[in-house]
């Protein structure tokens, strides 16, 4: 019996040893292939993560991007034992994102799954194609037109919130105010609910939870010891996330239930009609929200479950809040820095509104051509999303470099937009780069603030209209001045490129 046991043990050792050798050889081949791509020195287990040891949150973005200044087209880094290839050359980026092959997001997005599930941001394959097809009509021009009054109303509230600083000479950080305004807008347009985030005297559980969920997702992403689900669940961060997600999901599920009942009873009003308020949830004007349109689109084929719908609505909330807030804040900063550009915007607005204080219509927003160029230049220098990542779904060559299937690939939007071939003197803020004559000969993938290809941002027209509405409303009311230089404001390395120090302005009443 002992001899049989020893024999079996010996066979087991041989099998395990063989498997380990096979794994090692396969792993070595994989590493050798990827290490032909230039990049920082790699060490066993930790990869190139040593660069982050002892670094503060302030430094993360700049550590992440320092190699992009040396390797202007492609390089690789190792996050522990996982390789990520980063690409900056427009031709390489086109290969990656201008097809339906590589549409799966990279592993870093898994930390958003507890909140967003398999919504449009994180899904892939047939599920993504199906959901994208259902969601696309909800961003039709005629639908966006109905949201202009939501933009204007909340922009006016923002202006009123800032009035306490006007003509005082007092500097203040505009970012929190803009963030609350964009949260009000996305709640009303996505779900048809008013959360009054801009009312600083209102404690709204959902508003706080949205902010906390974004932070908690990032906290996990920068702490590798929290990657395993078991360890994360047992941690204080995991416990806090569970509590926050309970609030978020319960709120969204409650709204879906209400809107489905309203649709069933045919009581949801047409856009812009007045109804009595339903308690503390619905405001007086119950316009059709994205949720209503999604429910209506789903009525015929019933392809989406309530959970699917909740995940898409939560995704709208996540993608339509911080991204627009960041873009508005950075644009206001550049406009404040360059008075001549601010004057040109105001002259354009005076031509459009003829000294009227009326709300901006869709036609007005479309006529803001110079402001649009200013926003585009701001998005060039400070895109709201500086990086996005995909998984290589089949072997690919980027120039001479072979990248095997299954590798993470990150697009460095921040440095792509600083390519001197397409943007001479790239650090100069020049809205005229986006005049028709100046963009006609540029590579179509040299400027992608909303991504590009089949997986581009579905809400980019919505975002541009919102940006124009908020910025134009502020500039019709106030002259804005900076208290910081460009070198004083740094990018915070989060999912969205926030200003680390905030955007501090001084405002004065404008005689419009």
C-alpha positions in Angstrom: 0.0 0.0 0.0 2.9 2.3 0.9 4.5 1.5 -2.4 1.3 2.3 -4.3 0.9 5.6 -2.3 4.5 6.6 -3.1 4.0 5.8 -6.8 0.8 7.9 -6.9 2.6 10.7 -5.1 5.5 10.5 -7.5 3.1 10.6 -10.5 1.3 13.6 -9.0 4.7 15.5 -8.5 5.6 14.7 -12.2 2.2 16.0 -13.5 2.4 19.2 -11.4 6.0 19.7 -12.4 5.2 19.2 -16.0 2.3 21.6 -15.8 4.5 24.2 -14.1 7.2 23.8 -16.8 4.6 24.2 -19.5 3.2 27.3 -17.8 6.6 28.8 -17.3 7.7 28.2 -21.0 4.4 29.6 -22.3 4.7 32.6 -19.9 8.3 33.2 -20.8 7.4 33.2 -24.5 4.6 35.7 -23.9 6.8 38.0 -21.8 9.6 37.8 -24.3 7.2 38.9 -27.1 5.8 41.8 -25.2 9.2 42.9 -23.9 10.3 43.6 -27.4 8.1 46.6 -27.2 10.0 49.5 -25.5 9.1 50.4 -22.0 10.5 50.7 -18.4 12.5 47.9 -16.8 10.4 45.0 -15.5 10.9 43.0 -12.4 9.4 39.7 -11.4 6.0 39.8 -9.7 5.8 43.6 -9.3 6.4 44.3 -13.0 6.9 48.1 -13.4 4.7 49.0 -10.4 7.8 50.0 -8.5 7.4 53.5 -10.1 4.3 54.0 -7.9 5.9 52.9 -4.6 5.6 55.8 -2.1 3.8 58.0 -4.7 0.9 60.2 -3.7 -2.4 60.4 -5.6 -1.1 63.7 -6.9 1.7 61.9 -8.8 -0.2 59.0 -10.3 -1.2 60.7 -13.6 2.3 62.1 -14.2 4.0 58.7 -13.5 1.5 57.1 -15.8 2.3 59.5 -18.6 6.0 60.1 -18.3 6.9 57.3 -20.7 4.6 58.8 -23.3 7.0 61.7 -23.7 9.8 59.3 -24.5 8.0 56.6 -26.5 5.8 58.7 -28.8 4.0 55.8 -30.6 3.9 52.7 -28.4 5.3 51.3 -25.2 4.4 48.7 -22.6 4.2 48.5 -18.8 3.6 45.6 -16.4 1.0 46.0 -13.7 2.3 43.1 -11.6 2.3 40.2 -13.9 -0.2 41.7 -16.3 1.1 43.6 -19.3 -0.6 46.7 -20.8 0.5 48.0 -24.2 -0.1 51.8 -24.5 -0.5 53.3 -27.9 -0.3 57.0 -29.0 0.1 56.8 -32.8 -3.2 57.6 -34.6 -2.7 54.8 -37.0 -2.4 52.2 -34.2 -5.4 53.7 -32.4 -7.4 53.3 -35.6 -6.4 49.7 -35.9 -7.7 49.1 -32.3 -11.0 51.0 -32.2 -12.2 51.4 -35.7 -13.6 47.9 -35.9 -16.0 45.6 -34.1 -13.2 43.2 -33.2 -11.6 44.7 -30.1 -14.6 46.0 -28.3 -14.1 44.3 -24.9 -13.0 46.7 -22.2 -9.8 45.9 -20.2 -9.7 44.2 -16.8 -9.5 47.6 -14.9 -13.2 48.2 -15.7 -14.2 45.2 -13.6 -14.1 47.4 -10.5 -17.2 49.2 -11.9 -19.2 46.0 -12.3 -20.7 46.0 -8.8 -22.3 49.5 -9.6 -22.8 49.4 -13.4 -23.2 45.7 -14.0 -23.0 45.0 -17.8 -24.3 48.3 -19.0 -23.1 49.9 -22.2 -19.8 50.9 -20.7 -18.7 47.5 -19.5 -20.5 45.0 -21.8 -19.2 43.5 -25.0 -20.1 40.9 -27.6 -23.7 40.3 -28.6 -25.0 42.0 -25.5 -23.2 45.2 -26.3 -24.4 45.2 -29.9 -28.0 44.5 -28.8 -28.1 47.2 -26.1 -26.3 49.8 -28.3 -29.0 49.3 -31.0 -31.8 49.8 -28.5 -30.2 52.8 -26.9 -29.0 54.8 -30.0 -32.5 56.2 -30.9 -32.8 57.7 -27.4 -30.1 60.2 -28.4 -31.9 61.4 -31.5 -31.8 65.1 -32.4 -35.5 65.5 -31.6 -35.1 64.0 -28.2 -32.1 66.1 -27.3 -34.1 69.2 -28.3 -36.5 68.5 -25.4 -33.6 68.5 -22.9 -32.4 72.1 -23.8 -34.8 73.6 -21.2 -33.4 71.2 -18.6 -29.9 72.4 -19.4 -31.0 76.1 -19.2 -33.0 75.7 -16.0 -30.2 74.0 -14.1 -27.6 76.4 -15.6 -29.7 79.3 -14.3 -29.7 77.7 -10.8 -25.9 77.4 -11.1 -25.6 81.1 -11.9 -27.8 81.9 -8.8 -25.6 79.7 -6.6 -22.5 81.6 -7.7 -24.0 85.1 -7.2 -22.8 85.3 -3.6 -19.2 85.5 -5.0 -19.9 88.1 -7.6 -18.1 91.5 -7.2 -16.6 90.4 -3.9 -13.1 89.7 -5.2 -13.3 86.4 -3.4 -11.8 83.4 -5.1 -13.7 80.1 -5.0 -13.5 76.6 -6.5 -16.1 76.4 -9.3 -15.8 72.6 -9.7 -18.1 71.5 -6.9 -20.8 73.8 -8.1 -20.5 72.6 -11.7 -20.5 69.0 -10.5 -23.8 69.5 -8.6 -25.3 71.1 -11.6 -24.4 68.3 -14.0 -25.7 65.8 -11.5 -29.1 67.6 -11.4 -29.1 67.6 -15.2 -28.3 63.9 -15.6 -30.8 62.8 -12.9 -33.6 64.7 -14.7 -32.7 63.7 -18.2 -31.8 60.1 -17.5 -34.4 59.2 -14.9 -36.9 62.1 -14.9 -36.3 62.9 -11.3 -35.2 66.1 -9.5 -32.6 65.5 -6.7 -31.9 69.2 -6.0 -28.2 68.6 -5.8 -27.5 72.3 -6.2 -29.5 73.2 -3.1 -26.7 73.1 -0.5 -29.2 72.9 2.3 -30.7 69.6 1.0 -29.1 66.4 2.3 -29.8 63.9 -0.5 -28.7 60.3 0.2 -28.6 59.4 -3.5 -26.4 62.5 -4.4 -23.9 61.5 -1.7 -23.9 57.9 -2.8 -23.1 58.8 -6.5 -20.0 60.7 -5.3 -18.9 57.9 -2.9 -19.4 55.1 -5.5 -17.0 56.8 -7.9 -14.4 57.3 -5.2 -14.7 53.7 -3.9 -14.2 52.2 -7.4 -11.0 54.2 -7.8 -9.7 53.2 -4.3 -9.9 49.6 -5.2 -8.2 50.1 -8.6 -5.1 51.6 -7.0 -4.8 49.0 -4.2 -3.8 45.6 -5.7 -4.4 43.8 -2.4 -8.1 44.6 -2.8 -8.3 43.0 -6.2 -9.4 39.5 -5.0 -13.2 39.6 -4.4 -12.9 37.8 -1.0 -10.4 40.2 0.4 -12.3 43.2 -0.9 -15.6 42.0 0.6 -13.9 41.6 4.0 -12.3 45.1 3.9 -13.8 48.3 5.2 -13.8 49.6 1.6 -15.9 46.6 0.5 -18.3 47.1 3.3 -18.7 50.7 2.5 -19.3 50.0 -1.2 -22.0 47.5 -0.3 -23.8 50.1 1.7 -23.5 52.8 -1.0 -24.6 50.4 -3.8 -27.7 49.4 -1.8 -28.7 53.1 -1.8 -27.9 53.6 -5.6 -29.6 50.4 -6.8 -32.7 50.8 -4.6 -33.2 54.4 -5.8 -32.9 53.5 -9.5 -35.1 50.4 -9.1 -37.7 52.5 -7.4 -37.7 55.0 -10.2 -37.9 52.3 -12.9 -40.9 50.8 -11.0 -42.6 54.2 -10.9 -42.0 54.9 -14.6 -43.1 51.5 -15.8 -46.4 52.0 -13.9 -46.8 55.4 -15.4 -46.1 54.0 -18.9 -48.6 51.2 -18.3 -51.3 53.7 -17.2 -50.3 56.1 -20.0 -49.7 58.9 -17.5 -46.2 59.9 -18.5 -46.5 63.4 -20.0 -45.2 64.5 -23.3 -42.0 66.6 -23.1 -42.6 70.1 -21.6 -46.1 69.5 -20.2 -47.0 70.4 -16.7 -48.2 67.9 -14.2 -48.6 68.0 -10.4 -45.5 66.9 -8.5 -45.4 63.2 -7.4 -44.2 63.7 -3.8 -40.5 64.6 -3.5 -39.3 62.6 -6.5 -40.8 64.2 -9.6 -40.7 67.9 -10.4 -43.6 69.8 -11.9 -42.4 69.3 -15.5 -42.4 65.7 -16.3 -40.5 65.4 -19.6 -39.8 62.1 -21.1 -36.4 61.0 -19.8 -34.0 58.5 -21.3 -35.6 55.9 -19.0 -39.0 56.5 -20.4 -37.7 56.2 -23.9 -35.8 53.0 -23.0 -38.9 51.5 -21.5 -41.0 52.4 -24.6 -38.3 50.9 -26.9 -38.3 47.8 -24.9 -42.1 47.4 -24.8 -42.3 45.7 -28.2 -39.6 43.0 -28.0 -39.0 43.0 -24.2 -35.3 42.2 -24.7 -34.2 44.0 -21.5 -34.9 42.9 -18.0 -35.5 45.4 -15.2 -31.9 44.6 -14.1 -30.6 45.4 -17.6 -32.5 48.7 -17.6 -31.2 49.6 -14.2 -27.6 48.9 -15.3 -28.1 51.2 -18.4 -29.6 54.0 -16.3 -26.8 53.7 -13.7 -24.3 53.8 -16.6 -25.9 57.1 -17.9 -25.5 58.5 -14.4 -21.9 57.5 -14.1 -20.8 58.6 -17.6 -23.0 61.8 -17.8 -22.0 63.4 -14.5 -18.3 63.7 -13.7 -17.2 63.8 -17.4 -19.2 66.8 -18.2 -18.4 68.5 -14.9 -14.7 68.1 -15.6 -15.0 69.4 -19.2 -17.0 72.5 -18.1 -14.6 73.3 -15.3 -11.5 73.0 -17.5 -13.1 75.1 -20.3 -14.0 77.8 -17.8 -10.4 77.8 -16.6 -9.0 78.3 -20.1 -11.7 81.0 -20.9 -10.7 82.8 -17.7 -7.0 82.6 -18.6 -7.4 84.2 -22.0 -9.6 87.4 -21.9 -9.4 87.9 -25.6 -11.0 84.5 -26.2 -13.6 85.2 -23.5 -14.5 88.5 -25.3 -15.0 86.7 -28.6 -17.3 84.2 -26.9 -19.3 87.0 -25.4 -19.5 88.9 -28.7 -20.9 85.7 -30.3 -23.5 85.4 -27.5 -24.6 89.0 -27.9 -25.1 88.4 -31.6 -27.2 85.4 -30.9 -29.3 86.7 -28.0 -29.5 90.4 -28.9 -29.4 91.5 -25.2 -32.2 89.2 -24.3 -32.1 87.1 -21.1 -34.2 84.3 -22.6 -33.2 80.6 -22.2 -31.0 79.1 -24.9 -32.8 77.0 -27.5 -31.4 74.2 -29.6 -31.0 76.6 -32.5 -29.1 79.1 -30.2 -26.7 76.3 -29.0 -26.1 75.2 -32.6 -25.1 78.8 -33.5 -22.4 79.0 -30.9 -19.7 78.0 -33.4 -16.8 79.9 -31.7 -17.7 78.6 -28.2 -17.8 75.1 -29.7 -14.2 75.5 -31.0 -13.2 76.7 -27.6 -14.7 73.6 -25.9 -13.0 71.4 -28.5 -9.7 73.0 -27.8 -10.2 72.5 -24.1 -11.1 68.9 -24.7 -7.9 68.5 -26.7 -5.7 69.8 -23.9 -7.7 68.3 -21.0 -9.9 65.5 -22.3 -12.4 64.4 -19.6 -11.2 60.8 -20.1 -7.4 60.7 -20.6 -7.1 57.0 -21.1 -9.3 54.1 -22.1 -8.5 50.5 -22.5 -9.5 47.4 -24.5 -8.5 43.8 -24.6 -6.9 42.6 -27.8 -9.4 40.0 -29.1 -7.1 38.6 -31.8 -3.3 38.8 -32.5 -2.4 42.1 -33.9 0.7 44.0 -35.2 1.2 47.7 -34.4 3.9 48.5 -36.9 6.8 46.1 -36.2 5.5 45.1 -32.8 3.4 41.9 -32.3 0.8 42.0 -29.6 -0.8 38.6 -28.7 -4.5 38.0 -28.2 -5.7 38.7 -24.6 -3.3 41.6 -23.9 -4.7 44.8 -22.4 -4.2 47.8 -24.7 -4.6 51.4 -23.5 -5.1 54.5 -25.7 -3.3 57.5 -24.3 -5.7 60.3 -25.4 -3.9 63.0 -23.4 -0.6 62.6 -25.4 -2.4 61.7 -28.7 -3.8 65.2 -28.6 -0.3 66.7 -28.2 1.0 65.2 -31.4 3.0 68.0 -33.0 2.4 66.6 -36.5 -1.3 67.4 -36.2 -1.3 70.1 -33.5 1.8 72.4 -33.9 2.8 74.2 -30.7 0.6 71.7 -28.9 0.5 73.4 -25.5 -0.8 76.6 -27.0 -4.6 77.2 -26.4 -5.9 78.0 -29.9 -9.6 77.4 -30.7 -8.9 78.2 -34.4 -7.3 74.8 -34.8 -10.8 73.6 -35.2 -11.8 75.9 -38.1 -12.9 73.7 -41.1 -9.8 74.6 -43.2 -7.5 73.6 -40.3 -9.0 70.1 -39.6 -9.6 68.8 -43.1 -6.2 67.2 -43.5 -5.8 65.8 -40.0 -5.9 62.1 -39.3 -9.4 61.1 -38.2 -8.0 59.4 -35.1 -5.7 62.2 -34.0 -8.5 63.9 -32.0 -10.9 61.6 -30.1 -12.2 63.2 -26.9 -15.3 61.0 -27.1 -13.4 58.0 -28.4 -14.2 56.9 -32.0 -15.3 53.9 -34.1 -18.3 51.8 -33.3 -17.8 52.1 -29.5 -17.6 55.9 -29.5 -19.5 57.9 -26.8 -23.2 57.5 -27.5 -23.9 60.7 -25.6 -21.4 63.1 -27.2 -24.0 65.4 -28.8 -25.8 65.5 -25.5 -22.6 66.4 -23.7 -21.7 69.2 -26.2 -25.1 70.8 -25.9 -24.9 70.7 -22.1 -21.4 72.2 -22.1 -22.5 75.0 -24.4 -25.6 75.7 -22.3 -23.8 75.8 -18.9 -20.8 77.8 -20.1 -22.8 80.3 -22.2 -25.2 80.9 -19.3 -22.3 81.6 -16.9 -20.6 84.0 -19.4 -23.9 85.9 -20.1 -24.0 86.6 -16.3 -20.4 87.0 -15.2 -17.0 88.0 -16.3 -14.6 85.3 -15.0 -11.0 85.8 -14.0 -8.4 83.2 -12.9 -6.4 83.0 -9.7 -4.2 80.2 -11.0 -1.7 79.7 -13.8 -1.8 76.7 -16.0 1.2 75.2 -14.3 -0.6 75.6 -10.9 -3.4 73.1 -11.8 -2.7 69.5 -12.1 -4.7 66.5 -13.3 -5.9 64.1 -10.7 -5.4 60.4 -11.8 -9.0 59.2 -11.6 -11.3 57.6 -14.1 -12.1 61.2 -15.1 -9.4 63.8 -15.4 -10.3 66.2 -12.6 -8.4 69.3 -11.7 -6.4 68.3 -8.5 -6.4 71.7 -7.0 -9.8 72.7 -8.2 -10.5 75.6 -10.6 -10.5 78.8 -8.6 -12.1 81.9 -10.2 -13.1 85.4 -9.4 -16.4 86.6 -10.9 -17.9 90.0 -11.6 -21.4 90.8 -12.9 -21.5 91.3 -16.6 -23.6 93.9 -18.3 -24.8 91.7 -21.2 
